[in-house]
């Protein structure tokens, strides 16, 4: 189109990690400019957007009947298209400091296990949110690029990205994914496990935000201090009254055991399907961990013990996917072949 070169001159292209728990925005030339919870507050009767991101997240569990607080993505894919479009548009404008913008090129990370229909939904949401071109990149590939792995070389690179809705496991060589596994077991399932554990052992009901805070504060796969404890506030199941209980790191280690075992088993199954030559490379280089879930204390050492392979944690693991997508944006010609589901507006 004749307008494309002109639009490119005035737009600020961006990359987005549209995550189940958090969304991050990278602007070309500026880096990561926004990190917000993937949460939207809408007026129930009219559907009007009230808040999105951190402001909406503060409303979780505290709203009156006329306000819906929604997480529009579930297990890494769009569950509510209209709300996702509103949220994405809000984040794009906020990333540009509220200024109007000419239609940008947009690259968005998606789980490796999504269908073509789900990819199309992401592209359509980006176009409706104001993009002139929209592309998707598979999250493990983006995470590997963001973690600094040499994805274009003829050698095996293994990445495990533990997000909010999915854990993405992939072996990458020559710019492509050779073996991959995407499981819907990640940070949200860890939060659910903590909620169920506190309910079962302390007869106290806690909310998802409280469970997430417990996970971040004392969550562990192998705790260095099992007696470390924190206060947790919730509702007593017997009396119905507010109650405060103490939970320890050792307890949360027990609560997370089954969820983390599922993730470790998926990693082992991926390794079993890896071609021998690439497996040899992984033994030498190790397994790279990224995503918020990899910050669980002791996960790297437990995984290393189970697999016998060195395990490394990426620098700034929370931003690996969006930084990888941003690198693809910055060097678009080189990385274009790794992108899919391109579409343009006329």
C-alpha positions in Angstrom: 0.0 0.0 0.0 1.2 3.6 -0.8 0.5 4.7 2.7 2.6 2.0 4.5 6.0 3.9 4.1 4.4 7.1 5.3 2.7 5.4 8.3 6.0 3.8 9.2 7.7 7.2 9.4 5.3 8.5 12.0 4.4 5.4 14.0 6.2 3.9 17.0 6.2 0.2 16.4 5.7 -2.0 19.4 5.9 -5.6 20.7 3.5 -7.0 23.3 3.7 -9.9 25.7 -0.1 -10.4 26.1 0.0 -12.7 29.1 -2.7 -14.4 31.2 -1.4 -12.6 34.3 0.6 -9.6 33.1 1.0 -7.7 29.8 4.2 -6.0 28.8 4.7 -3.4 26.0 8.0 -2.7 24.2 8.4 0.3 22.0 11.0 0.4 19.3 13.8 2.7 20.4 12.6 2.9 24.0 12.6 -0.6 25.3 10.1 -2.1 27.8 7.8 0.9 28.7 4.8 -0.8 30.4 4.2 -3.8 32.7 0.6 -4.1 33.9 -1.7 -6.9 35.2 -4.0 -8.3 32.4 -7.1 -7.2 34.2 -10.0 -5.0 33.1 -12.9 -3.4 35.0 -16.1 -2.8 33.0 -19.5 -1.4 33.8 -21.8 -4.4 33.8 -24.8 -2.8 32.1 -23.1 -0.8 29.4 -19.8 -2.7 29.0 -17.9 0.7 29.3 -14.2 0.4 30.2 -13.6 1.8 33.7 -10.1 0.8 34.4 -7.4 -1.6 33.0 -4.1 -2.9 34.3 -2.9 -2.0 37.9 -5.9 0.2 38.6 -8.3 -2.7 37.7 -6.2 -5.2 39.6 -6.7 -3.3 42.8 -10.5 -3.8 42.4 -10.3 -7.6 42.3 -12.7 -9.1 44.9 -13.8 -5.6 46.1 -16.3 -4.4 43.5 -20.1 -3.7 43.8 -22.6 -5.6 41.7 -22.6 -3.1 38.8 -18.8 -3.6 38.0 -17.2 -6.6 36.4 -13.5 -7.2 36.9 -12.3 -9.6 34.2 -9.1 -11.3 33.2 -9.8 -11.5 29.4 -7.1 -14.1 28.7 -7.2 -17.7 30.1 -4.5 -20.3 29.8 -2.5 -18.0 27.4 -5.3 -17.4 24.9 -8.1 -14.9 24.4 -11.2 -15.9 26.3 -13.1 -12.6 25.9 -12.3 -10.9 22.6 -14.0 -7.5 23.1 -12.4 -7.0 26.5 -9.0 -8.0 25.2 -9.3 -5.5 22.4 -10.2 -2.8 24.9 -7.3 -3.7 27.2 -4.8 -3.8 24.4 -5.9 -0.4 23.1 -5.7 1.0 26.6 -2.1 -0.3 27.1 -1.0 0.9 23.6 -2.2 4.4 24.3 -0.8 4.4 27.9 2.6 3.2 26.6 2.6 6.3 24.3 1.8 8.5 27.4 -1.8 9.0 26.3 -0.9 10.7 23.0 -2.7 9.8 19.8 -0.6 7.6 17.5 -0.3 6.7 13.9 -1.1 3.0 13.3 2.0 1.0 14.5 3.4 -2.4 13.4 2.7 -4.8 16.3 4.3 -8.2 17.2 2.6 -10.2 19.9 3.8 -13.3 21.7 1.5 -16.4 21.8 1.8 -19.8 23.4 3.4 -22.5 21.1 0.3 -24.7 21.4 -2.3 -22.3 20.1 -4.5 -23.1 17.1 -4.6 -21.1 13.9 -8.0 -19.7 15.1 -6.5 -18.5 18.3 -3.6 -16.9 16.5 -6.1 -15.2 14.2 -8.0 -13.9 17.3 -4.8 -12.3 18.6 -4.1 -10.7 15.2 -7.6 -9.4 14.9 -7.5 -7.9 18.4 -4.3 -6.1 17.5 -5.8 -4.7 14.3 -8.9 -3.6 16.1 -6.7 -1.9 18.8 -5.1 0.2 16.1 -2.2 -1.7 14.5 -1.6 -1.3 10.8 0.2 -4.7 10.7 0.0 -7.5 13.3 2.3 -10.5 13.6 2.6 -13.3 16.2 5.7 -15.0 17.5 5.7 -18.1 19.6 6.5 -17.4 23.2 9.3 -19.9 23.7 11.0 -18.6 20.6 10.6 -15.0 21.8 11.8 -16.0 25.3 14.9 -17.7 23.9 15.7 -14.6 21.9 15.1 -12.3 24.9 17.3 -14.6 27.1 20.2 -14.2 24.6 20.2 -17.8 23.3 21.8 -18.1 19.8 18.6 -19.3 18.1 19.9 -19.1 14.5 22.9 -21.4 15.0 22.8 -25.1 14.2 22.8 -26.2 17.8 20.3 -27.1 20.5 18.9 -24.5 22.8 16.3 -25.4 25.4 14.0 -22.8 27.0 11.4 -23.3 29.7 9.1 -20.2 30.0 6.8 -20.5 33.1 4.1 -17.8 32.7 0.8 -17.2 34.4 -1.4 -19.4 32.2 1.0 -21.7 30.4 4.4 -23.3 30.7 6.2 -23.2 27.3 9.0 -25.8 26.7 10.9 -25.8 23.5 14.2 -27.0 21.9 15.3 -24.5 19.2 17.8 -24.8 16.4 18.4 -22.9 13.2 15.8 -20.3 14.0 13.0 -22.9 14.5 11.3 -25.0 17.2 12.3 -28.6 16.8 10.4 -30.0 19.8 8.0 -28.2 22.0 5.4 -28.7 24.7 2.8 -26.2 26.0 1.0 -27.1 29.2 -1.7 -25.1 30.9 0.0 -25.5 34.3 1.9 -22.4 35.5 1.5 -19.5 37.9 -2.3 -19.5 38.1 -2.3 -23.2 39.0 0.3 -22.5 41.7 -2.0 -19.8 43.1 -5.0 -22.3 43.0 -2.9 -24.9 44.8 -2.0 -22.5 47.6 -5.7 -21.4 48.0 -6.7 -25.1 48.3 -4.0 -25.9 50.7 -4.8 -23.1 53.1 -8.5 -24.0 52.9 -7.8 -27.7 53.6 -5.2 -27.3 56.4 -6.2 -24.1 58.1 -10.0 -23.9 57.3 -9.5 -20.4 55.9 -10.6 -19.2 52.5 -8.2 -16.7 50.8 -8.4 -14.9 47.5 -6.3 -15.3 44.4 -4.3 -12.1 45.1 -3.4 -13.2 48.6 -2.3 -16.6 47.2 -0.2 -14.9 44.6 1.5 -12.8 47.3 2.2 -15.9 49.4 3.8 -17.6 46.3 6.0 -14.6 45.6 7.0 -14.2 49.2 7.6 -17.7 50.5 6.9 -20.0 47.6 9.5 -22.7 47.1 10.3 -25.9 45.3 13.0 -26.6 47.8 13.0 -24.1 50.6 16.3 -23.0 52.2 14.3 -22.0 55.3 11.2 -24.1 55.7 10.3 -22.3 59.0 10.1 -18.9 57.3 6.5 -17.8 57.7 4.1 -15.0 56.9 0.6 -13.9 58.0 -2.3 -14.7 55.7 -5.7 -13.0 56.1 -8.9 -14.7 54.9 -12.3 -15.9 56.0 -12.8 -18.7 58.6 -14.8 -21.5 57.0 -16.5 -22.4 60.3 -17.4 -19.0 61.8 -17.5 -17.0 58.6 -15.5 -14.3 60.3 -12.2 -12.7 59.2 -9.2 -14.7 60.4 -5.4 -14.4 60.3 -3.2 -17.6 60.1 0.5 -18.2 59.8 1.8 -20.2 56.9 5.4 -21.4 56.5 7.6 -21.8 53.4 7.7 -25.6 54.1 3.9 -25.7 53.9 3.9 -23.8 50.6 6.6 -26.1 49.3 4.1 -29.0 50.0 1.2 -27.1 48.4 3.2 -26.5 45.2 4.7 -30.0 44.9 2.1 -31.5 42.6 2.0 -28.5 40.3 5.8 -28.2 40.0 6.0 -32.0 39.4 3.7 -31.6 36.4 6.0 -28.9 35.0 9.1 -31.1 35.6 7.5 -34.1 34.0 6.6 -32.1 30.9 10.3 -30.9 30.7 11.5 -34.5 31.0 9.0 -35.7 28.2 10.3 -32.9 25.9 13.9 -34.0 26.5 12.9 -37.6 25.7 11.7 -36.5 22.3 14.8 -34.3 21.5 17.1 -35.6 18.7 20.3 -37.0 20.2 22.6 -34.4 18.6 20.5 -31.5 20.0 20.3 -33.3 23.4 24.1 -33.4 23.4 24.2 -29.6 22.9 21.7 -29.1 25.8 23.9 -31.2 28.1 26.7 -28.7 27.3 24.7 -25.5 27.4 22.1 -26.3 30.0 18.3 -25.5 30.2 17.4 -21.8 30.3 14.5 -20.8 32.6 12.4 -17.6 32.0 9.0 -16.2 33.1 7.8 -15.3 36.5 7.3 -18.9 37.6 11.0 -19.6 37.4 11.6 -17.3 40.4 10.2 -19.9 42.7 13.0 -20.6 45.2 14.9 -23.8 44.5 13.2 -24.7 41.2 16.4 -24.5 39.3 18.3 -26.8 41.7 15.4 -29.3 41.8 15.2 -29.4 38.0 19.0 -29.8 37.7 18.9 -32.7 40.2 16.1 -34.5 38.3 17.5 -34.1 34.8 21.2 -34.1 35.5 21.5 -31.1 33.2 22.8 -27.6 34.2 19.9 -25.2 34.7 20.3 -21.4 34.3 17.9 -18.6 35.0 17.6 -15.8 32.5 18.5 -12.2 33.4 15.3 -10.4 34.1 13.1 -13.5 33.4 9.8 -11.6 33.6 10.6 -9.6 30.4 12.2 -12.2 28.2 9.2 -12.7 25.9 8.6 -9.0 25.3 12.3 -8.3 24.9 12.6 -11.1 22.4 9.6 -9.8 20.4 11.1 -6.4 20.6 14.4 -7.6 19.2 12.4 -9.1 16.3 10.8 -5.7 15.9 14.1 -3.9 15.9 15.7 -6.2 13.3 12.5 -7.0 11.4 14.1 -8.2 8.1 16.2 -10.8 10.0 13.5 -12.1 12.2 10.5 -11.9 9.8 10.7 -15.6 8.9 10.1 -16.5 12.6 6.8 -14.5 12.6 3.4 -15.8 11.5 -0.2 -14.7 10.9 0.7 -11.4 9.3 -2.1 -9.2 8.4 -2.6 -5.6 7.4 -5.2 -3.0 7.3 -5.9 -1.1 4.1 
